[in-house]
Amino acid sequence: MTPSSRRLLAALLCACALAAGGCAAPGGGLGAGTPAPPVSPQPHPEPLWPAWASAPGAAVGRQEPAPVPLKNAPEVGPDGLLGVDATEVADADPRMRPYLGKASLREPGRAGVRPPVHRDLTGDGRPELIVAADTATGRSALSVYSVVGGRIVSVLFTIGRQLAAETIGTDLLVRIAADDGSEQAVRYHWDGRRMTVVNDERTFRKSGPRCDPESTPVSAVPPGCSTTDERGTP
């Protein structure tokens, strides 16, 4: 068969395929005239109780009053909370006052008030005041203060053991240790009035002292030494 005859035969075969239902294009895919398969709708959240649904950070099922200004708190000047004495602010807070010690801490290990920290937690460009105090019993108290209408208000108060805190953008993450050996991490977000919980996670630490199974012979593993985590994974 000559090359011209082969080209003619290929053209005839393609024409027949088009008449029968379409000639597939090189590389696969749907042929002409082939209907596309229907698209399955993706699932989306459907609240079981719409009246109880709320945006993250909003109180669910209740309406709490707005924080009230602290009595006997220092006056706020042009520098905002950067220009006030943090200890005086905490001492004017009835919830924070019982946890205050006389010492100003520079490092952990004693009872007293930690160095104050200023962070913008409301997103308005003005830093809030964060005060934490450690007690001799191992418990700590943390408060966040903001300025509303020129007055100082407490927008968050929490307590816990081995308290540590960090910021994630304008959110505040507080970590505390529980009596059952777990660690609780609570994330707070500004809701327009106060810092409210948007996420609360609890994780359990590994049970017993951790050993290195590669460097510790089985015969030398001390009592209570664990070579696996809680899930049984080496």
PyMOL commands that set and color helices and strands:
alter all, ss='L'
color gray80, all
select helices_A, chain A and resi 3-20+50-52+81-83+86-91+97-99+218-220
alter helices_A, ss='H'
color red, helices_A
select strands_A, chain A and resi 112-113+117-119+128-134+139-148+151-168+171-177+182-190+195-204
alter strands_A, ss='S'
color yellow, strands_A
deselect
rebuild
show_as cartoon
